[in-house]
């Protein structure tokens, strides 16, 4: 699935804004997005102590058809059945890819990986039930989060920490 640079930027920015809002509202921090760049995608600053966190942002899709559907580009009327095991397999591949990519970063701030799970079918509880199958490889990421949509409050308010 290829995105335009503007679309990729907007998706990263939206996920980072959700993360900042969660850190501020749920953890009592006073964070803000300091800059949106590359390697890492986002730098967040805690305004209380001036500490910074580099955040690599990515999105987990079941497949390219789901990505097209979520992004409003699909003309397919129905999608074949999806299985949580395949989502977990794809998550593990994504974790490995991002861990390898992070080795090439030059950074002075701690690094985090934020994975927004955009599945309209599977939710945080499904991933928690399969947590034993999630493989978090060694990497430069001190923190790895999964971000989920909460259908009750209709916002990205569910954050699960893998590391």
N, CA, C and O of each residue as an XYZ file, in Angstrom:
652
protein
N       0.861     -1.178      0.000
C       0.000      0.000      0.000
C       0.896      1.226      0.000
O       1.727      1.389      0.893
N       0.739      2.064     -0.966
C       1.541      3.285     -0.993
C       0.663      4.482     -0.652
O      -0.505      4.553     -1.034
N       1.244      5.393      0.059
C       0.553      6.603      0.487
C       1.276      7.787     -0.114
O       2.465      7.718     -0.423
N       0.549      8.864     -0.272
C       1.225     10.095     -0.644
C       1.941     10.600      0.606
O       1.591     10.227      1.725
N       2.933     11.441      0.407
C       3.663     11.979      1.555
C       2.753     12.772      2.473
O       2.890     12.699      3.694
N       1.823     13.531      1.899
C       0.890     14.301      2.717
C       0.005     13.385      3.550
O      -0.242     13.656      4.726
N      -0.469     12.308      2.950
C      -1.334     11.364      3.655
C      -0.563     10.674      4.775
O      -1.077     10.530      5.884
N       0.646     10.254      4.496
C       1.485      9.612      5.504
C       1.728     10.585      6.665
O       1.620     10.207      7.831
N       2.053     11.831      6.339
C       2.295     12.854      7.359
C       1.058     13.044      8.228
O       1.159     13.095      9.453
N      -0.110     13.148      7.595
C      -1.356     13.354      8.340
C      -1.675     12.161      9.241
O      -2.142     12.343     10.366
N      -1.431     10.952      8.759
C      -1.689      9.759      9.566
C      -0.753      9.715     10.775
O      -1.178      9.395     11.886
N       0.508     10.035     10.553
C       1.473     10.077     11.664
C       1.094     11.156     12.673
O       1.123     10.926     13.882
N       0.746     12.316     12.171
C       0.397     13.442     13.033
C      -0.844     13.120     13.867
O      -0.886     13.412     15.062
N      -1.832     12.528     13.246
C      -3.065     12.166     13.945
C      -2.790     11.148     15.056
O      -3.305     11.283     16.166
N      -1.985     10.137     14.758
C      -1.643      9.135     15.770
C      -0.844      9.769     16.906
O      -1.073      9.458     18.075
N       0.085     10.650     16.571
C       0.896     11.319     17.591
C       0.041     12.236     18.463
O       0.258     12.324     19.671
N      -0.917     12.910     17.862
C      -1.816     13.765     18.642
C      -2.637     12.934     19.618
O      -2.852     13.343     20.759
N      -3.097     11.769     19.170
C      -3.841     10.875     20.065
C      -2.955     10.417     21.213
O      -3.407     10.355     22.356
N      -1.689     10.094     20.919
C      -0.755      9.668     21.961
C      -0.537     10.791     22.978
O      -0.600     10.551     24.184
N      -0.286     11.989     22.513
C      -0.061     13.131     23.411
C      -1.289     13.353     24.293
O      -1.157     13.578     25.496
N      -2.455     13.291     23.712
C      -3.687     13.476     24.480
C      -3.816     12.387     25.555
O      -4.217     12.676     26.682
N      -3.478     11.145     25.212
C      -3.535     10.052     26.188
C      -2.520     10.247     27.312
O      -2.843     10.067     28.486
N      -1.301     10.614     26.951
C      -0.269     10.832     27.972
C      -0.685     11.950     28.922
O      -0.481     11.858     30.132
N      -1.262     12.993     28.368
C      -1.681     14.131     29.187
C      -2.900     13.798     30.052
O      -2.916     14.096     31.246
N      -3.903     13.191     29.458
C      -5.154     12.929     30.176
C      -5.086     11.718     31.104
O      -5.649     11.745     32.198
N      -4.399     10.656     30.676
C      -4.400      9.428     31.466
C      -3.190      9.302     32.390
O      -3.247      8.594     33.395
N      -2.105      9.983     32.054
C      -0.902      9.849     32.872
C      -0.494     11.167     33.536
O       0.550     11.235     34.185
N      -1.299     12.199     33.379
C      -1.045     13.462     34.050
C       0.181     14.214     33.570
O       0.733     15.036     34.301
N       0.609     13.941     32.355
C       1.773     14.643     31.816
C       1.331     15.936     31.138
O       0.138     16.194     30.977
N       2.309     16.737     30.747
C       2.054     17.957     29.966
C       2.917     17.905     28.718
O       3.861     18.679     28.561
N       2.576     16.980     27.835
C       3.363     16.768     26.625
C       2.792     17.558     25.457
O       1.621     17.936     25.433
N       3.672     17.788     24.491
C       3.260     18.419     23.242
C       4.144     17.878     22.131
O       5.246     17.389     22.378
N       3.650     17.972     20.915
C       4.466     17.579     19.764
C       5.440     18.719     19.500
O       5.032     19.843     19.208
N       6.714     18.421     19.605
C       7.749     19.420     19.386
C       8.029     19.585     17.896
O       8.134     20.703     17.390
N       8.150     18.440     17.195
C       8.374     18.515     15.746
C       7.972     17.216     15.087
O       7.947     16.153     15.708
N       7.661     17.334     13.819
C       7.314     16.197     12.976
C       8.410     16.133     11.920
O       8.547     17.036     11.094
N       9.178     15.069     11.956
C      10.337     14.978     11.063
C      10.409     13.574     10.455
O       9.393     13.013     10.046
N      11.585     13.034     10.404
C      11.806     11.684      9.897
C      12.908     11.061     10.734
O      13.906     11.713     11.039
N      12.733      9.828     11.096
C      13.731      9.052     11.849
C      14.115      9.693     13.163
O      15.268     10.110     13.275
N      13.308      9.809     14.119
C      11.933      9.326     14.210
C      10.932     10.315     13.625
O      11.261     11.465     13.335
N       9.703      9.837     13.461
C       8.661     10.642     12.827
C       8.267     11.857     13.651
O       8.043     12.941     13.111
N       8.185     11.668     14.966
C       7.670     12.702     15.859
C       8.611     12.845     17.054
O       9.164     11.856     17.534
N       8.787     14.052     17.524
C       9.475     14.282     18.793
C       8.470     14.944     19.729
O       7.897     15.989     19.420
N       8.274     14.307     20.876
C       7.349     14.807     21.891
C       8.174     15.360     23.040
O       9.181     14.774     23.437
N       7.736     16.491     23.568
C       8.418     17.100     24.706
C       7.477     17.154     25.899
O       6.321     17.558     25.779
N       7.990     16.741     27.050
C       7.249     16.886     28.306
C       7.545     18.290     28.817
O       8.688     18.593     29.158
N       6.545     19.141     28.874
C       6.735     20.536     29.251
C       7.031     20.715     30.732
O       7.456     21.792     31.150
N       6.814     19.678     31.528
C       7.116     19.781     32.953
C       8.617     19.699     33.218
O       9.158     20.464     34.017
N       9.287     18.759     32.538
C      10.711     18.582     32.824
C      11.619     18.768     31.604
O      12.840     18.646     31.709
N      11.012     19.065     30.442
C      11.811     19.300     29.235
C      12.323     18.041     28.565
O      13.018     18.126     27.553
N      11.993     16.863     29.107
C      12.465     15.624     28.481
C      11.765     15.414     27.145
O      10.646     15.874     26.916
N      12.464     14.707     26.283
C      11.946     14.463     24.936
C      11.900     12.972     24.649
O      12.661     12.181     25.207
N      10.985     12.618     23.763
C      10.823     11.236     23.340
C      10.640     11.223     21.835
O       9.736     11.870     21.305
N      11.502     10.484     21.145
C      11.352     10.303     19.708
C      10.371      9.168     19.470
O      10.504      8.096     20.060
N       9.387      9.397     18.609
C       8.351      8.390     18.377
C       8.285      8.034     16.895
O       8.040      8.891     16.045
N       8.505      6.773     16.607
C       8.290      6.230     15.270
C       6.830      5.797     15.227
O       6.376      5.060     16.103
N       6.094      6.247     14.218
C       4.666      5.958     14.114
C       4.426      5.046     12.917
O       4.951      5.278     11.828
N       3.627      4.006     13.135
C       3.243      3.126     12.040
C       1.825      2.645     12.265
O       1.251      2.830     13.338
N       1.273      2.027     11.242
C      -0.105      1.549     11.300
C      -0.152      0.073     10.941
O       0.547     -0.382     10.036
N      -0.983     -0.664     11.660
C      -1.146     -2.087     11.416
C      -2.463     -2.324     10.691
O      -3.541     -2.062     11.225
N      -2.352     -2.824      9.463
C      -3.503     -3.219      8.667
C      -3.461     -4.730      8.476
O      -2.387     -5.331      8.505
N      -4.611     -5.340      8.285
C      -4.687     -6.780      8.031
C      -4.043     -7.119      6.691
O      -3.277     -8.075      6.575
N      -4.371     -6.316      5.687
C      -3.800     -6.485      4.353
C      -4.015     -5.188      3.574
O      -4.591     -4.229      4.089
N      -3.549     -5.173      2.345
C      -3.652     -3.944      1.552
C      -5.103     -3.596      1.235
O      -5.435     -2.419      1.096
N      -5.967     -4.593      1.119
C      -7.381     -4.299      0.853
C      -8.032     -3.609      2.054
O      -8.828     -2.686      1.885
N      -7.693     -4.057      3.266
C      -8.227     -3.384      4.449
C      -7.707     -1.948      4.512
O      -8.453     -1.031      4.853
N      -6.450     -1.757      4.189
C      -5.890     -0.401      4.192
C      -6.646      0.487      3.210
O      -7.008      1.615      3.543
N      -6.883     -0.017      2.006
C      -7.646      0.767      1.016
C      -9.051      1.063      1.531
O      -9.560      2.170      1.354
N      -9.672      0.085      2.162
C     -11.022      0.264      2.681
C     -11.057      1.319      3.787
O     -11.910      2.207      3.772
N     -10.134      1.223      4.743
C     -10.078      2.173      5.852
C      -9.794      3.587      5.341
O     -10.296      4.568      5.889
N      -8.985      3.678      4.289
C      -8.632      4.978      3.733
C      -9.642      5.475      2.689
O      -9.443      6.518      2.065
N     -10.729      4.710      2.513
C     -11.786      5.130      1.606
C     -11.476      4.961      0.144
O     -12.011      5.691     -0.690
N     -10.612      4.001     -0.190
C     -10.209      3.808     -1.588
C     -10.650      2.478     -2.176
O     -10.320      2.175     -3.323
N     -11.374      1.694     -1.431
C     -11.746      0.368     -1.896
C     -13.081      0.411     -2.625
O     -14.007      1.119     -2.228
N     -13.154     -0.354     -3.686
C     -14.408     -0.496     -4.414
C     -14.980     -1.896     -4.217
O     -16.004     -2.246     -4.803
N     -14.315     -2.687     -3.395
C     -14.759     -4.051     -3.115
C     -15.920     -3.987     -2.124
O     -15.864     -3.266     -1.128
N     -16.972     -4.756     -2.414
C     -18.161     -4.735     -1.558
C     -17.977     -5.517     -0.266
O     -18.534     -5.148      0.768
N     -17.199     -6.594     -0.315
C     -16.985     -7.383      0.902
C     -15.533     -7.840      0.965
O     -14.864     -8.002     -0.055
N     -15.079     -8.037      2.169
C     -13.702     -8.453      2.429
C     -13.762     -9.881      2.945
O     -14.661    -10.214      3.717
N     -12.824    -10.738      2.537
C     -12.843    -12.105      3.070
C     -12.698    -12.096      4.592
O     -12.279    -11.090      5.164
N     -13.036    -13.193      5.247
C     -12.921    -13.246      6.709
C     -11.499    -12.920      7.174
O     -10.519    -13.243      6.504
N     -11.414    -12.279      8.326
C     -10.123    -11.954      8.928
C      -9.958    -12.785     10.198
O     -10.932    -13.112     10.876
N      -8.720    -13.115     10.499
C      -8.411    -13.942     11.660
C      -7.389    -13.230     12.534
O      -6.421    -12.659     12.033
N      -7.609    -13.269     13.829
C      -6.706    -12.595     14.759
C      -5.291    -13.158     14.645
O      -4.320    -12.417     14.799
N      -5.165    -14.438     14.380
C      -3.825    -15.040     14.250
C      -3.028    -14.382     13.127
O      -1.817    -14.199     13.247
N      -3.707    -14.028     12.037
C      -3.022    -13.359     10.929
C      -2.640    -11.929     11.322
O      -1.576    -11.444     10.938
N      -3.491    -11.265     12.074
C      -3.134     -9.933     12.574
C      -1.888    -10.006     13.451
O      -0.990     -9.172     13.330
N      -1.834    -10.992     14.325
C      -0.678    -11.156     15.213
C       0.572    -11.454     14.388
O       1.651    -10.937     14.679
N       0.425    -12.288     13.360
C       1.566    -12.591     12.490
C       2.064    -11.311     11.816
O       3.268    -11.063     11.751
N       1.146    -10.520     11.327
C       1.529     -9.258     10.676
C       2.125     -8.262     11.676
O       3.043     -7.515     11.339
N       1.607     -8.255     12.886
C       2.174     -7.412     13.941
C       3.617     -7.824     14.212
O       4.490     -6.966     14.339
N       3.875     -9.118     14.303
C       5.238     -9.597     14.560
C       6.189     -9.209     13.432
O       7.338     -8.844     13.682
N       5.715     -9.286     12.202
C       6.537     -8.864     11.057
C       6.836     -7.370     11.161
O       7.973     -6.945     10.956
N       5.820     -6.580     11.477
C       5.981     -5.130     11.612
C       6.957     -4.785     12.736
O       7.806     -3.908     12.578
N       6.836     -5.476     13.868
C       7.759     -5.249     14.987
C       9.198     -5.539     14.573
O      10.107     -4.787     14.922
N       9.407     -6.617     13.837
C      10.754     -6.968     13.380
C      11.286     -5.929     12.410
O      12.437     -5.507     12.519
N      10.449     -5.511     11.453
C      10.872     -4.506     10.464
C      11.244     -3.186     11.132
O      12.284     -2.606     10.820
N      10.414     -2.713     12.035
C      10.667     -1.435     12.696
C      11.884     -1.520     13.616
O      12.634     -0.552     13.747
N      12.078     -2.666     14.246
C      13.252     -2.841     15.111
C      14.538     -2.782     14.301
O      15.530     -2.205     14.747
N      14.526     -3.370     13.124
C      15.694     -3.316     12.236
C      15.921     -1.884     11.753
O      17.053     -1.402     11.736
N      14.848     -1.213     11.365
C      14.948      0.163     10.863
C      15.515      1.101     11.926
O      16.293      2.003     11.612
N      15.126      0.887     13.177
C      15.563      1.783     14.263
C      17.062      1.713     14.508
O      17.639      2.645     15.068
N      17.694      0.632     14.103
C      19.141      0.510     14.293
C      19.894      1.593     13.534
O      21.011      1.949     13.909
N      19.298      2.116     12.477
C      19.957      3.139     11.669
C      19.674      4.559     12.102
O      20.149      5.499     11.465
N      18.918      4.741     13.162
C      18.579      6.084     13.624
C      19.740      6.681     14.405
O      20.401      5.999     15.188
N      19.971      7.957     14.176
C      20.875      8.672     15.072
C      19.970      9.535     15.952
O      19.269     10.422     15.464
N      19.999      9.262     17.237
C      19.071      9.952     18.132
C      19.721     10.168     19.482
O      20.505      9.341     19.948
N      19.390     11.285     20.104
C      19.881     11.529     21.458
C      18.781     11.298     22.485
O      19.068     11.097     23.666
N      17.516     11.326     22.043
C      16.391     11.114     22.944
C      15.998      9.640     22.952
O      16.276      8.922     21.992
N      15.356      9.182     24.024
C      14.837      7.816     24.029
C      13.859      7.640     22.866
O      13.218      8.597     22.431
N      13.756      6.406     22.372
C      12.881      6.110     21.242
C      11.682      5.284     21.680
O      11.782      4.424     22.555
N      10.545      5.567     21.050
C       9.335      4.776     21.257
C       8.755      4.420     19.895
O       8.971      5.121     18.906
N       8.025      3.331     19.866
C       7.315      2.905     18.663
C       5.828      2.928     18.982
O       5.384      2.315     19.952
N       5.065      3.635     18.165
C       3.619      3.707     18.315
C       2.990      3.018     17.110
O       3.176      3.447     15.971
N       2.245      1.946     17.371
C       1.574      1.200     16.309
C       0.073      1.405     16.470
O      -0.531      0.934     17.434
N      -0.516      2.114     15.514
C      -1.964      2.304     15.563
C      -2.614      1.114     14.852
O      -2.365      0.864     13.673
N      -3.448      0.391     15.594
C      -4.146     -0.785     15.070
C      -5.481     -0.297     14.523
O      -6.360      0.108     15.284
N      -5.629     -0.339     13.204
C      -6.797      0.274     12.579
C      -7.897     -0.728     12.252
O      -8.816     -0.402     11.501
N      -7.825     -1.912     12.788
C      -8.820     -2.935     12.490
C     -10.226     -2.512     12.917
O     -10.435     -2.091     14.055
N     -11.182     -2.626     12.003
C     -12.562     -2.375     12.398
C     -13.194     -3.608     13.059
O     -14.326     -3.545     13.538
N     -12.467     -4.714     13.084
C     -13.004     -5.985     13.596
C     -12.394     -6.373     14.937
O     -13.114     -6.720     15.874
N     -11.071     -6.316     15.031
C     -10.391     -6.773     16.236
C     -10.044     -5.598     17.130
O      -9.795     -4.486     16.665
N     -10.035     -5.873     18.413
C      -9.920     -4.829     19.415
C      -8.798     -5.173     20.386
O      -8.171     -6.226     20.274
N      -8.552     -4.287     21.329
C      -7.484     -4.479     22.301
C      -7.623     -5.808     23.039
O      -6.622     -6.489     23.262
N      -8.829     -6.189     23.419
C      -9.024     -7.448     24.151
C      -8.625     -8.655     23.319
O      -8.121     -9.637     23.863
N      -8.841     -8.599     22.010
C      -8.423     -9.690     21.136
C      -6.900     -9.822     21.133
O      -6.361    -10.928     21.184
N      -6.216     -8.675     21.072
C      -4.754     -8.701     21.075
C      -4.225     -9.148     22.436
O      -3.225     -9.862     22.508
N      -4.890     -8.731     23.513
C      -4.467     -9.167     24.843
C      -4.603    -10.679     24.994
O      -3.766    -11.314     25.635
N      -5.650    -11.261     24.409
C      -5.855    -12.709     24.494
C      -4.753    -13.477     23.770
O      -4.484    -14.634     24.096
N      -4.122    -12.846     22.799
C      -3.042    -13.484     22.035
C      -1.668    -12.886     22.361
O      -0.720    -13.047     21.593
N      -1.568    -12.211     23.479
C      -0.307    -11.543     23.856
C       0.864    -12.512     23.887
O       1.994    -12.132     23.581
N       0.607    -13.734     24.246
C       1.675    -14.744     24.333
C       2.269    -15.070     22.965
O       3.350    -15.655     22.890
N       1.578    -14.699     21.876
C       2.089    -14.952     20.524
C       2.808    -13.736     19.935
O       3.399    -13.827     18.859
N       2.760    -12.603     20.634
C       3.415    -11.396     20.138
C       4.896    -11.460     20.494
O       5.262    -11.633     21.657
N       5.742    -11.318     19.477
C       7.189    -11.389     19.655
C       7.763     -9.983     19.545
O       7.748     -9.373     18.475
N       8.268     -9.478     20.666
C       8.884     -8.154     20.687
C      10.401     -8.346     20.612
O      11.028     -8.743     21.593
N      10.984     -8.062     19.447
C      12.427     -8.290     19.294
C      13.248     -7.232     20.029
O      12.746     -6.147     20.325
N      14.511     -7.550     20.323
C      15.386     -6.522     20.898
C      15.491     -5.357     19.911
O      15.558     -5.555     18.698
N      15.505     -4.148     20.454
C      15.601     -2.982     19.572
C      15.997     -1.767     20.389
O      16.165     -1.841     21.606
N      16.142     -0.641     19.692
C      16.438      0.628     20.347
C      15.194      1.267     20.937
O      15.287      2.307     21.589
N      14.028      0.665     20.719
C      12.789      1.221     21.258
C      12.674      0.885     22.740
O      12.575     -0.283     23.116
N      12.688      1.925     23.577
C      12.504      1.720     25.013
C      11.048      1.446     25.346
O      10.740      0.749     26.312
N      10.148      2.007     24.526
C       8.714      1.839     24.726
C       8.098      1.415     23.399
O       8.437      1.951     22.344
N       7.189      0.447     23.464
C       6.400      0.065     22.289
C       4.938      0.046     22.727
O       4.556     -0.667     23.655
N       4.130      0.853     22.028
C       2.704      0.941     22.329
C       1.871      0.460     21.143
O       2.257      0.610     19.984
N       0.716     -0.123     21.469
C      -0.346     -0.362     20.495
C      -1.467      0.624     20.832
O      -1.877      0.730     21.988
N      -1.954      1.334     19.835
C      -3.024      2.310     20.016
C      -4.284      1.771     19.348
O      -4.271      1.412     18.170
N      -5.370      1.719     20.115
C      -6.640      1.178     19.623
C      -7.733      2.226     19.696
O      -7.692      3.141     20.518
N      -8.705      2.071     18.822
C      -9.887      2.919     18.806
C     -10.880      2.379     19.820
O     -11.139      1.176     19.861
N     -11.434      3.257     20.632
C     -12.459      2.880     21.601
C     -13.803      3.244     20.983
O     -14.143      4.420     20.854
N     -14.565      2.217     20.601
C     -15.829      2.448     19.914
C     -16.897      3.031     20.834
O     -17.876      3.601     20.351
N     -16.729      2.901     22.146
C     -17.705      3.484     23.074
C     -17.564      4.996     23.166
O     -18.561      5.718     23.165
N     -16.330      5.476     23.245
C     -16.129      6.934     23.334
C     -15.815      7.555     21.968
O     -15.710      8.775     21.837
N     -15.671      6.698     20.964
C     -15.412      7.129     19.585
C     -14.160      7.983     19.453
O     -14.170      9.087     18.909
N     -13.079      7.409     19.981
C     -11.801      8.107     19.907
C     -10.679      7.092     20.116
O     -10.913      5.970     20.564
N      -9.480      7.500     19.789
C      -8.289      6.662     19.966
C      -7.816      6.817     21.405
O      -6.911      7.606     21.676
N      -8.416      6.073     22.328
C      -8.123      6.266     23.746
C      -7.591      5.026     24.447
O      -7.413      5.038     25.665
N      -7.335      3.967     23.712
C      -6.866      2.737     24.346
C      -5.401      2.491     23.967
O      -5.068      2.316     22.795
N      -4.554      2.483     24.968
C      -3.119      2.348     24.761
C      -2.628      1.125     25.525
O      -2.786      1.033     26.742
N      -2.034      0.196     24.799
C      -1.492     -1.029     25.394
C       0.017     -0.997     25.213
O       0.515     -0.795     24.106
N       0.734     -1.196     26.298
C       2.202     -1.147     26.237
C       2.766     -2.557     26.096
O       2.484     -3.432     26.914
N       3.565     -2.769     25.047
C       4.235     -4.049     24.848
C       5.611     -4.078     25.512
O       6.090     -5.136     25.918
N       6.239     -2.910     25.617
C       7.546     -2.781     26.270
C       7.583     -1.445     26.973
O       8.587     -1.105     27.599
